Amino acid sequence: MPDRTLNETLEAIGDGSLDELAEIVRAGHARYSGYDAAILLELDVRAQAACTYCHMHAEAERRLLDREGVRPIDYSGGLKLWLYEKANVVVRLKKMDEDGRSSNYPTKQARDYDAQRELPGLPLPPVRLTAGYWLDRTGQIINRVQIARPNGRRVPTWCAAIVPQEERVAGEQIWIDVTRQRGFGGGL
């Protein structure tokens, strides 16, 4: 059911899986940040995103490969996804902007994914999500880990921040809706 709301989608995934996705994203960024300072100085923003992406997927493989109900889907064009079968969602790990958009030039597969179009190998039409990180202006600190539902347009349908464990209040959701409201005329 691809038209589920933010609440329905995140409840289907569950707090444990959302926490784990946030840990995977943070671990990928931490691994990159741990490079020798001389190496970090040589790498541009594109290389930073590529290295972090690789580290996120390596961490996801360590945690999720043998997990019942979660399976990786790799496409020959480079699209790497994680299907959460019970929740009927598929997750892509990416660097994002404040609104939950991925920031690189999208391949045809990525455009189809973001537009919620059918992709070979996905059994049901699962909701396609992007989980990732939004960095501060220096590119060194994660402003927030977030999960978004892309829709093939400029701004995702919704975006939620996963609240870091140390900032949580007992009894409250572990995520907050950070979807920016559109102004008159449909713009931001």
C-alpha positions in Angstrom: 0.0 0.0 0.0 2.2 2.9 -1.3 -0.1 5.6 -0.1 0.3 5.1 3.6 0.7 8.2 5.8 3.9 9.1 7.6 2.5 7.7 10.9 1.3 4.4 9.3 4.6 3.9 7.5 6.9 4.5 10.4 4.7 2.5 12.8 4.9 -0.4 10.3 8.7 -0.2 10.3 8.8 -0.1 14.1 10.9 1.8 16.6 13.6 -0.9 16.7 14.2 -0.9 13.0 14.1 2.9 12.9 16.7 3.0 15.6 18.8 0.5 13.8 18.6 2.5 10.5 19.7 5.6 12.5 22.6 3.7 14.0 23.7 2.4 10.5 23.6 6.0 9.1 25.6 7.4 12.1 28.1 4.5 12.0 28.8 5.2 8.3 29.4 8.9 8.9 31.5 8.1 12.0 33.7 5.7 10.0 34.3 8.4 7.4 35.0 11.0 10.0 37.6 8.7 11.6 39.9 9.0 8.5 43.3 10.6 9.0 43.0 14.4 8.9 45.4 14.6 6.0 43.2 12.3 3.9 40.0 14.2 4.9 41.6 17.4 3.6 42.1 15.9 0.2 38.5 14.7 -0.2 35.8 16.9 -1.7 32.0 16.8 -0.9 31.4 14.2 -3.6 34.1 11.8 -2.2 32.8 12.3 1.3 29.3 11.3 0.3 30.6 8.3 -1.7 32.8 7.1 1.2 30.0 7.5 3.8 27.6 5.7 1.4 29.9 2.7 1.2 30.4 2.7 5.0 26.6 2.9 5.6 26.0 -0.1 3.3 28.9 -2.1 4.9 27.3 -1.5 8.3 23.9 -2.4 7.0 25.3 -5.7 5.6 26.9 -6.5 9.0 23.6 -5.9 10.8 20.9 -6.9 8.3 22.2 -9.6 6.0 21.0 -12.6 8.0 18.0 -10.8 9.5 14.7 -12.6 8.9 12.2 -10.4 7.0 14.9 -8.0 5.7 16.6 -8.6 2.5 19.0 -6.6 0.3 18.2 -5.8 -3.3 21.0 -4.7 -5.6 20.3 -3.5 -9.1 23.0 -3.7 -11.8 22.8 0.1 -12.3 24.1 0.6 -8.7 20.8 1.1 -6.8 21.1 -0.7 -3.4 18.0 -1.2 -1.3 16.8 -2.9 1.8 13.4 -4.5 1.7 11.6 -4.8 5.1 9.0 -7.4 4.1 6.6 -7.3 7.0 6.4 -3.4 6.9 6.2 -3.6 3.0 8.8 -0.8 2.7 12.1 -0.6 0.9 14.8 1.7 2.1 17.6 3.4 0.3 20.5 4.9 2.2 21.7 8.4 1.1 23.1 11.8 2.0 20.1 14.2 2.1 19.3 17.8 2.3 17.1 19.5 5.0 13.9 18.4 3.1 14.9 14.8 2.7 16.0 14.9 -0.9 19.1 13.1 -2.0 21.6 15.5 -3.5 23.4 13.7 -6.3 22.6 13.4 -10.0 20.0 10.6 -10.1 20.2 7.6 -12.4 17.1 6.4 -14.2 16.7 3.7 -11.5 16.9 6.3 -8.8 14.4 8.5 -10.6 12.0 5.6 -10.9 12.6 4.7 -7.2 11.9 8.3 -6.1 8.8 8.5 -8.2 7.5 5.3 -6.6 7.4 3.5 -10.0 7.6 -0.3 -10.3 11.1 -1.8 -10.1 11.9 -5.4 -11.1 12.4 -7.7 -8.1 10.1 -6.0 -5.7 7.3 -8.4 -4.9 4.6 -6.0 -3.8 4.6 -2.4 -4.5 6.4 -1.4 -1.3 6.6 2.2 -0.2 10.0 3.5 -1.3 11.8 5.5 1.4 15.2 7.2 1.7 17.0 7.1 5.1 20.1 9.2 5.6 21.8 12.1 7.1 21.7 15.9 6.7 25.0 17.6 7.5 25.7 21.0 8.9 27.4 23.7 6.7 30.9 22.5 7.6 30.0 19.0 6.3 31.4 17.5 9.5 28.4 17.2 11.9 25.1 15.4 11.3 22.3 17.9 11.9 19.9 15.0 11.9 19.2 11.5 10.7 16.0 11.4 8.8 13.7 9.2 6.7 11.7 10.5 3.8 9.2 9.4 1.3 10.3 10.7 -2.1 7.6 11.2 -4.8 9.6 12.1 -7.9 9.0 15.8 -7.4 11.1 18.6 -6.0 10.2 17.9 -2.3 9.4 14.5 -0.7 5.8 13.8 0.4 7.1 13.8 4.0 10.3 13.8 6.0 10.8 12.6 9.6 13.8 13.1 11.9 14.8 10.2 14.1 15.4 11.6 17.5 18.7 10.6 18.9 18.3 8.3 21.9 19.9 10.7 24.3 17.4 13.4 23.4 14.2 11.3 23.7 11.4 11.8 26.2 9.8 8.7 27.6 6.4 7.9 26.2 6.9 10.1 23.1 7.5 9.0 19.5 11.1 8.4 18.5 10.7 10.6 15.4 9.3 14.0 14.6 7.7 15.2 11.4 10.1 17.8 9.9 8.3 18.2 6.6 8.4 21.8 5.6 5.1 23.3 4.8 4.6 24.6 1.3 3.6 28.3 0.8 1.0 29.7 -1.5 1.4 28.5 -5.0 2.9 25.2 -4.0 6.5 26.5 -3.4 8.5 26.6 -0.3 
